[in-house]
Amino acid sequence: MRGISRLALVSVLAVLVAFTALAWADDKKPEKLTPDKLPKKVIDAVKNRFPNAEITSAEKENEDGKVVFDIELKHDGRKYELDILEDGTIVEIEKEIKLKDLPEAVAKALKAKFPDATIKEIKEVNKVKGKQEKPDHYEVVLATKGKKDFEVTVSLDGKTIKEEKEEKK
């Protein structure tokens, strides 16, 4: 009997590990959506915040057990990316900014760390609570000779720079 109990225990553990791995994989794989497939609350949140926005991309993801919609859009000639919960709560807004609008400390830190790089895109990442947006950090896409574009995250004061792991895009 003891051998069967161990075998049963090992089998149960193997099944649990397999299900955990599947759940983790689902948590990481976004589902592309067309704007007409987005929940009404998500569309309403976009329209309320950006009335004339053109949605260019939408994905549904699971992050930390929550369904999050990653919406890319254009509004008044600027690119934005929003993270919106199923209930329409906007939790993050990334907005494209011009190099001239990047704080001097951030620009200097990037130049010092990546002297041969060219800045291709800058997004100011804002955390959202209600209607208030609070800048949190910058995401900057850089290009260097012989290297693919890569993204770095920079603190508001330029003191912390982290290279992002390569993402799906």
Backbone torsions as a table, in degrees:
resi	resn	phi	psi	omega
1	MET	NA	-36.3	-177.7
2	ARG	-61.0	-40.3	178.2
3	GLY	-62.8	-38.9	179.5
4	ILE	-67.9	-39.8	179.6
5	SER	-63.0	-42.3	177.7
6	ARG	-65.2	-42.5	178.9
7	LEU	-61.8	-43.0	178.7
8	ALA	-63.3	-43.3	179.7
9	LEU	-62.9	-45.1	178.9
10	VAL	-62.2	-41.7	179.1
11	SER	-62.5	-45.1	179.2
12	VAL	-62.5	-43.8	178.6
13	LEU	-62.4	-41.3	179.0
14	ALA	-61.8	-42.3	178.5
15	VAL	-64.3	-43.0	178.8
16	LEU	-62.2	-42.7	177.9
17	VAL	-61.6	-43.6	179.8
18	ALA	-62.1	-45.5	179.4
19	PHE	-65.5	-38.7	177.6
20	THR	-62.7	-43.6	178.6
21	ALA	-62.4	-41.6	178.6
22	LEU	-65.2	-43.2	179.1
23	ALA	-62.8	-42.1	178.9
24	TRP	-63.2	-42.7	179.8
25	ALA	-62.7	-42.2	178.1
26	ASP	-64.0	-34.6	-179.5
27	ASP	-65.5	-22.7	-174.8
28	LYS	-102.3	-14.2	-173.6
29	LYS	-99.0	111.8	179.8
30	PRO	-75.0	152.3	177.3
31	GLU	-109.4	119.5	178.9
32	LYS	-71.3	140.4	-179.7
33	LEU	-132.7	151.7	169.6
34	THR	-89.0	153.1	-177.2
35	PRO	-53.5	-33.2	-179.2
36	ASP	-70.2	-11.6	179.1
37	LYS	-96.7	-1.2	179.2
38	LEU	-77.0	145.4	176.6
39	PRO	-61.0	148.0	-178.8
40	LYS	-55.9	-40.6	-179.0
41	LYS	-62.8	-34.7	179.1
42	VAL	-71.1	-45.8	177.9
43	ILE	-60.8	-44.2	179.4
44	ASP	-61.0	-39.1	178.7
45	ALA	-62.7	-42.4	178.9
46	VAL	-64.2	-48.5	-177.5
47	LYS	-64.2	-36.8	178.9
48	ASN	-66.6	-38.5	-176.9
49	ARG	-84.4	-36.6	-176.7
50	PHE	-133.9	81.3	-171.4
51	PRO	-55.8	-36.2	-176.7
52	ASN	-104.8	23.7	-174.6
53	ALA	-71.0	147.1	172.2
54	GLU	-112.5	112.8	178.5
55	ILE	-72.9	124.0	-178.0
56	THR	-103.4	-19.2	-178.8
57	SER	-162.6	146.8	177.5
58	ALA	-146.7	137.5	176.8
59	GLU	-137.4	147.6	175.2
60	LYS	-109.0	127.4	-177.8
61	GLU	-132.0	160.6	169.9
62	ASN	-110.2	121.3	178.6
63	GLU	-127.1	118.7	179.6
64	ASP	53.4	39.9	177.2
65	GLY	80.3	3.2	179.0
66	LYS	-113.1	144.5	174.8
67	VAL	-81.5	125.4	-179.5
68	VAL	-127.4	134.9	176.6
69	PHE	-101.9	124.2	179.0
70	ASP	-99.7	109.5	-174.3
71	ILE	-112.7	126.6	172.7
72	GLU	-106.4	138.5	-178.4
73	LEU	-151.0	167.8	172.2
74	LYS	-118.5	136.9	-180.0
75	HIS	-146.5	122.8	179.5
76	ASP	51.3	41.7	175.5
77	GLY	78.6	6.6	-178.7
78	ARG	-120.2	145.7	177.2
79	LYS	-88.4	141.2	177.4
80	TYR	-133.9	155.9	172.0
81	GLU	-136.4	130.9	-177.6
82	LEU	-123.1	145.4	169.0
83	ASP	-109.5	121.0	-175.5
84	ILE	-129.1	132.5	176.4
85	LEU	-76.5	163.9	-179.1
86	GLU	-53.9	-33.0	-177.0
87	ASP	-82.4	4.0	178.2
88	GLY	92.8	3.8	178.8
89	THR	-75.8	120.5	175.7
90	ILE	-82.5	124.8	-178.6
91	VAL	-107.1	-22.1	-179.0
92	GLU	-153.3	140.8	174.9
93	ILE	-129.1	123.6	172.8
94	GLU	-105.1	126.9	178.2
95	LYS	-124.1	137.0	179.3
96	GLU	-68.6	134.0	175.8
97	ILE	-127.7	161.9	178.7
98	LYS	-87.1	155.9	-179.8
99	LEU	-54.9	-39.1	-179.2
100	LYS	-64.3	-20.0	-179.8
101	ASP	-93.6	-3.6	178.5
102	LEU	-75.4	131.0	178.9
103	PRO	-55.0	142.7	-177.0
104	GLU	-55.7	-40.3	-179.1
105	ALA	-62.8	-37.0	179.4
106	VAL	-71.0	-45.7	179.6
107	ALA	-60.3	-43.1	179.4
108	LYS	-64.7	-41.1	-179.6
109	ALA	-64.4	-41.2	178.5
110	LEU	-65.3	-43.2	-179.7
111	LYS	-63.5	-38.9	-179.8
112	ALA	-68.6	-41.2	-176.9
113	LYS	-80.5	-33.5	-177.8
114	PHE	-129.4	69.4	-172.3
115	PRO	-62.2	-27.7	-178.3
116	ASP	-98.7	7.0	-176.3
117	ALA	-88.9	152.8	174.6
118	THR	-110.0	133.1	177.4
119	ILE	-80.6	123.4	-179.2
120	LYS	-101.7	-33.2	-177.8
121	GLU	-156.4	142.5	178.0
122	ILE	-130.4	131.8	174.7
123	LYS	-125.6	131.3	171.8
124	GLU	-87.6	122.9	-178.4
125	VAL	-98.5	122.7	-177.0
126	ASN	-117.6	132.5	171.6
127	LYS	-84.3	143.6	-175.1
128	VAL	-119.1	133.1	172.2
129	LYS	-131.7	110.4	-175.9
130	GLY	64.3	-122.7	178.7
131	LYS	-99.8	-0.3	-178.2
132	GLN	-89.9	129.9	174.8
133	GLU	-107.9	134.1	178.7
134	LYS	-126.8	118.8	178.3
135	PRO	-55.5	136.3	-177.5
136	ASP	-116.9	-42.7	179.4
137	HIS	-170.7	-179.2	177.0
138	TYR	-118.5	144.0	170.6
139	GLU	-113.5	124.1	-174.1
140	VAL	-125.0	128.6	175.4
141	VAL	-95.7	124.9	-178.6
142	LEU	-116.8	156.7	174.1
143	ALA	-132.4	136.5	174.3
144	THR	-126.0	160.2	179.3
145	LYS	-61.1	131.1	176.1
146	GLY	76.1	-0.7	179.8
147	LYS	-123.5	143.3	175.9
148	LYS	-63.3	162.6	174.5
149	ASP	-57.5	145.7	176.3
150	PHE	-142.8	157.6	-176.1
151	GLU	-111.0	142.0	174.3
152	VAL	-126.2	151.2	174.7
153	THR	-107.8	130.2	-176.2
154	VAL	-125.2	133.7	177.4
155	SER	-66.6	162.5	-177.5
156	LEU	-59.5	-30.7	-179.1
157	ASP	-93.7	-1.8	178.8
158	GLY	79.7	1.9	-176.0
159	LYS	-79.9	-21.2	-179.8
160	THR	-122.7	125.1	177.2
161	ILE	-129.7	125.5	178.2
162	LYS	-125.6	132.8	173.8
163	GLU	-78.4	134.9	179.1
164	GLU	-81.5	148.2	172.8
165	LYS	-70.3	150.3	-178.4
166	GLU	-60.8	131.0	-177.9
167	GLU	-106.4	170.6	172.6
168	LYS	-77.9	126.2	174.5
169	LYS	-166.9	NA	NA
